[in-house]
Structures are given as C-alpha cells and as structure tokens.
Amino acid sequence: MRKRDPNLAPLDGVLIIDKPLSMSSSRVVEIVRRHAQHARTGHAGTLDPLASGVLVLALGRATKAIDLLMATEKRYETDIDLSAFTTTDDREGEREEVVIATPPTNAQLIETLERFVGTQLQTPPAYSAVHINGRRAYALARSGQAVTPPPREVSLLSASLLAYEFPIARVALRTGKGFYVRSLARDFGKALGTGGHCATLRRTAVGPFTLEHAHTLDQLPNPLDASNLIPLESALQLCGKLL
C-alpha cells in the first residue's frame, strides 16, 4: 500500500461521509485515502452497499481511536417490507413470499416493535461479516453452505413507527454497537406473522455525528487538508471520551 509522503503535513482527524447507495464502505475508504494523499484511513463501523448515510472515517493518528468512535450509539431509518423474507434480509436476496390474509394494524406494529426495545440476543444475518470458524459468514453463505451465525447480545435503545402502508413500515431506530437492522426486520416480520426484510436503510447518525456533518464524495476537495477534518481531540470530546 502506498504511503503518504513524509514531507507533507500530518493529516489527523475525523471525516464524516454520506455514503451513497451501491458502494462498499471499503471503497469509500479507498477514495478518501487517495484524496488524503495516502494518509492512513479507516472507518468506524461499516455500512452495507445497499445502505446509505453516515460513515465515520478516521485519518492518521485518529485511526488508533476507531474502537472508541465505534462504541457510540447509531441512528437509522429503514423501510421494512412485510411481504417477504429474503436470503440476505434485504432486497438483494432471493425472496420468499409470505401470504398474508389480513395485514397487521398500526397498533400491532407499534406493540410488536416495542418488544424489541432493550437488551436482547440477536442472530446476525447469514450474509454478514461475522466470523464463523475463521471465515466470514457471507463467504460461507455465498459458497452454498447453510449458515446460522451464533446469537449475540445487542441493545435497541428506542424504536418508533414513522409511517405504514402495507407492506412497507417505515421505522426509526436508535441502537447500540453491533446491532443488525436487517436482523430486526427479519425478526419483526416473524413476530408479526408476516415477512420481513429491509427494503431501504439509511444511517442518520453515529454518536454525535449526523448527516449535517457529512460530506458527499463529490463535495470532497482534492487534496484534503486538515481544515476538512474534525480534530481527533474534538471528535473524542463530542463522543464523551477522554484521550
């Protein structure tokens, strides 16, 4: 990997990107790293290609604080399609249609959603980046193996129904670290007796960093300089962390 010219001024800090659809988080890192003239760059919490929104990038010395930046809560808005399950728990996978005689009511959705608030065991999607016997779950699933990642403890801090017209329920979520919105969509549908998968997913905040702080990739200056970044100390203070 090409290294930054040591004669250039250090580039340390945090950059918030509004990740576009159909692009991987690692691809965003590659683009930003080029704009940063090959400064060390990493992301604090991945977003799936079919998700958009807040992606926190750490550059230079800030990469050592990625774990602290990742430990903050996240906010999402998602459209959950109740008409089918899918193999990936989002719209990319093969659909398994569910016949529903009577669609659930708004009250049923709200009551069911509230059951998921709190700390719980959640099974990640088969197509996820969790490790199973040293391999990524998605790699095993793509090879045709039956994959059931082990459940893990996660927290859903709050959930609210924003809009509903069957089969789409628009939901706002505030989650802890490691929470899979795709798993919630699947489990929500199972609890309702319907289908359930993420039709859309947008991350609106990571800790204190919101879409208001975010740059689109088209807006990024080339080259980046320190004035484009949130200083690491300021970012950690915003997150309520101590250096």
C-alpha positions as CSV (number, residue, x, y, z in Angstrom):
1,M,0.0,0.0,0.0
2,R,1.4,3.4,-1.0
3,K,2.4,5.6,1.9
4,R,1.9,9.3,2.4
5,D,4.9,11.5,1.6
6,P,6.6,12.2,5.0
7,N,7.3,15.7,3.9
8,L,3.6,16.5,3.9
9,A,1.9,18.0,7.0
10,P,0.3,15.3,9.2
11,L,-3.4,14.6,8.4
12,D,-5.0,13.5,11.7
13,G,-8.7,13.7,12.4
14,V,-12.2,12.5,11.6
15,L,-14.2,12.9,8.4
16,I,-17.9,12.2,8.1
17,I,-19.1,10.9,4.7
18,D,-22.7,10.5,3.5
19,K,-22.1,7.1,1.9
20,P,-24.0,6.6,-1.4
21,L,-26.0,3.5,-2.2
22,S,-24.3,0.6,-4.1
23,M,-20.9,1.4,-2.8
24,S,-19.0,-0.5,-0.1
25,S,-17.5,1.2,2.9
26,S,-14.1,-0.1,1.9
27,R,-14.5,1.6,-1.5
28,V,-15.3,4.9,0.3
29,V,-12.1,4.5,2.3
30,E,-10.1,4.0,-0.8
31,I,-11.5,7.2,-2.4
32,V,-10.9,9.3,0.7
33,R,-7.4,7.9,1.1
34,R,-6.5,9.0,-2.4
35,H,-7.9,12.5,-1.7
36,A,-5.8,12.5,1.5
37,Q,-2.6,11.7,-0.5
38,H,-2.4,8.3,1.0
39,A,-2.8,9.1,4.7
40,R,-3.7,6.1,6.8
41,T,-7.5,5.8,6.7
42,G,-10.1,3.5,8.2
43,H,-13.8,3.5,9.0
44,A,-15.6,3.3,12.4
45,G,-18.4,0.9,11.6
46,T,-19.2,-0.5,8.2
47,L,-22.3,0.2,6.1
48,D,-23.6,-2.4,3.6
49,P,-23.6,-1.4,0.0
50,L,-27.4,-1.2,-0.1
51,A,-27.3,1.2,2.9
52,S,-26.6,4.9,2.8
53,G,-25.8,7.6,5.3
54,V,-23.3,8.5,8.0
55,L,-19.9,6.8,7.7
56,V,-17.3,7.9,10.1
57,L,-13.7,7.8,8.8
58,A,-10.6,8.2,10.8
59,L,-7.4,9.5,9.3
60,G,-3.8,9.4,10.5
61,R,-3.5,9.3,14.3
62,A,-7.3,9.1,14.6
63,T,-7.2,5.5,13.3
64,K,-6.0,4.5,16.8
65,A,-9.3,5.7,18.2
66,I,-11.6,3.8,15.9
67,D,-12.7,1.5,18.7
68,L,-13.8,4.5,20.8
69,L,-15.6,6.1,17.8
70,M,-17.4,2.8,17.1
71,A,-18.6,2.4,20.7
72,T,-21.2,5.1,20.3
73,E,-24.9,4.6,19.5
74,K,-26.3,4.7,16.0
75,R,-29.5,6.0,14.5
76,Y,-31.2,4.6,11.4
77,E,-34.3,4.9,9.3
78,T,-35.5,1.8,7.5
79,D,-38.3,0.7,5.3
80,I,-39.3,-2.8,6.3
81,D,-41.1,-4.8,3.6
82,L,-43.5,-7.2,5.4
83,S,-44.5,-9.1,2.2
84,A,-41.5,-11.4,2.1
85,F,-38.4,-12.8,3.8
86,T,-35.1,-12.8,1.8
87,T,-31.9,-14.9,2.0
88,T,-29.9,-11.7,2.8
89,D,-32.6,-10.0,4.9
90,D,-32.5,-7.1,2.5
91,R,-33.8,-6.5,-1.0
92,E,-30.7,-8.0,-2.6
93,G,-31.5,-11.6,-1.7
94,E,-33.9,-14.2,-3.1
95,R,-37.4,-13.5,-2.0
96,E,-39.6,-15.9,0.0
97,E,-43.1,-14.6,-0.4
98,V,-45.5,-14.7,2.6
99,V,-49.2,-14.9,2.0
100,I,-51.0,-12.6,4.5
101,A,-54.8,-12.8,4.7
102,T,-55.1,-9.7,6.9
103,P,-52.3,-7.1,7.2
104,P,-51.4,-6.1,10.7
105,T,-52.6,-2.8,12.1
106,N,-50.6,0.2,13.1
107,A,-51.3,-0.7,16.8
108,Q,-50.0,-4.2,16.2
109,L,-46.8,-2.9,14.6
110,I,-46.2,-0.4,17.4
111,E,-46.8,-3.0,20.1
112,T,-44.6,-5.6,18.4
113,L,-41.8,-3.1,17.8
114,E,-41.7,-2.1,21.5
115,R,-41.0,-5.7,22.4
116,F,-37.6,-5.4,20.7
117,V,-36.5,-2.4,22.7
118,G,-33.9,-3.2,25.3
119,T,-31.0,-5.7,25.5
120,Q,-31.6,-9.0,23.7
121,L,-29.9,-11.8,21.9
122,Q,-29.9,-11.2,18.2
123,T,-28.8,-13.6,15.4
124,P,-26.8,-11.8,12.7
125,P,-27.8,-12.3,9.0
126,A,-26.3,-15.2,7.2
127,Y,-24.8,-12.7,4.8
128,S,-22.8,-10.7,7.3
129,A,-19.2,-10.0,8.2
130,V,-19.2,-12.0,11.4
131,H,-16.6,-14.8,11.7
132,I,-17.6,-18.4,11.9
133,N,-14.6,-20.8,12.3
134,G,-12.3,-18.2,11.0
135,R,-14.3,-17.3,7.9
136,R,-16.8,-14.5,7.2
137,A,-20.4,-15.7,7.3
138,Y,-21.1,-14.1,3.9
139,A,-18.3,-16.1,2.3
140,L,-19.7,-19.3,3.6
141,A,-23.2,-18.4,2.5
142,R,-22.1,-17.5,-1.0
143,S,-20.4,-20.9,-1.3
144,G,-23.7,-22.6,-0.7
145,Q,-23.2,-23.6,2.9
146,A,-26.1,-23.3,5.4
147,V,-25.1,-20.5,7.8
148,T,-26.5,-19.6,11.2
149,P,-24.2,-17.2,13.0
150,P,-24.3,-17.5,16.8
151,P,-26.6,-15.0,18.5
152,R,-25.0,-12.2,20.4
153,E,-26.2,-9.6,22.9
154,V,-27.2,-6.3,21.4
155,S,-29.2,-3.2,22.5
156,L,-32.1,-1.4,20.8
157,L,-32.3,1.9,22.7
158,S,-35.5,3.1,21.0
159,A,-37.8,2.4,18.1
160,S,-40.7,4.3,16.6
161,L,-43.1,3.7,13.7
162,L,-42.8,6.7,11.3
163,A,-45.3,5.6,8.6
164,Y,-47.1,2.5,7.5
165,E,-48.9,1.4,4.4
166,F,-48.8,-2.4,4.0
167,P,-46.5,-3.9,3.1
168,I,-44.0,-1.1,4.0
169,A,-43.4,0.0,7.5
170,R,-41.0,3.0,7.9
171,V,-39.2,2.7,11.3
172,A,-36.7,4.9,13.2
173,L,-34.2,3.2,15.4
174,R,-31.5,4.1,17.9
175,T,-29.2,1.2,18.6
176,G,-26.1,0.2,20.4
177,K,-22.9,-1.2,18.9
178,G,-23.1,-4.4,16.8
179,F,-26.9,-4.2,16.1
180,Y,-28.1,-5.5,12.8
181,V,-31.1,-3.7,11.4
182,R,-31.6,-6.4,8.8
183,S,-31.9,-8.9,11.7
184,L,-34.5,-6.7,13.3
185,A,-36.5,-6.5,10.0
186,R,-36.5,-10.3,9.8
187,D,-37.4,-10.9,13.4
188,F,-40.0,-8.2,13.4
189,G,-41.8,-9.9,10.5
190,K,-41.6,-13.3,12.3
191,A,-43.1,-11.8,15.4
192,L,-46.0,-10.2,13.3
193,G,-46.6,-13.4,11.4
194,T,-45.6,-11.7,8.1
195,G,-42.5,-11.5,6.0
196,G,-39.8,-9.0,6.9
197,H,-36.7,-7.6,5.2
198,C,-35.0,-4.2,4.8
199,A,-36.2,-2.5,1.6
200,T,-34.1,0.6,2.4
201,L,-31.7,1.5,5.1
202,R,-30.2,4.9,5.9
203,R,-27.9,5.7,8.9
204,T,-28.7,9.1,10.1
205,A,-26.2,9.4,13.0
206,V,-23.2,7.7,14.6
207,G,-22.9,9.1,18.1
208,P,-22.8,12.9,17.8
209,F,-22.0,12.8,14.1
210,T,-25.1,13.4,11.9
211,L,-25.9,13.9,8.3
212,E,-25.4,17.7,9.0
213,H,-21.7,17.0,9.5
214,A,-21.4,14.8,6.4
215,H,-19.7,15.4,3.1
216,T,-20.7,13.6,-0.1
217,L,-17.8,12.2,-2.1
218,D,-18.5,14.7,-4.8
219,Q,-18.0,17.5,-2.3
220,L,-14.6,16.4,-1.1
221,P,-11.7,18.7,-2.0
222,N,-8.7,17.0,-3.7
223,P,-6.4,17.1,-1.9
224,L,-7.8,17.0,1.5
225,D,-6.1,19.1,4.2
226,A,-6.5,19.4,8.0
227,S,-9.2,22.1,7.6
228,N,-11.6,19.5,6.2
229,L,-11.3,17.3,9.2
230,I,-12.7,17.3,12.8
231,P,-9.7,17.2,15.0
232,L,-9.3,14.0,16.9
233,E,-9.5,15.6,20.3
234,S,-12.7,17.5,19.4
235,A,-14.2,14.3,18.0
236,L,-13.5,12.3,21.2
237,Q,-14.9,15.2,23.3
238,L,-18.1,15.1,21.2
239,C,-18.3,11.3,21.9
240,G,-17.8,11.9,25.6
241,K,-14.5,10.1,25.6
242,L,-11.2,11.0,27.2
243,L,-7.9,10.9,25.5
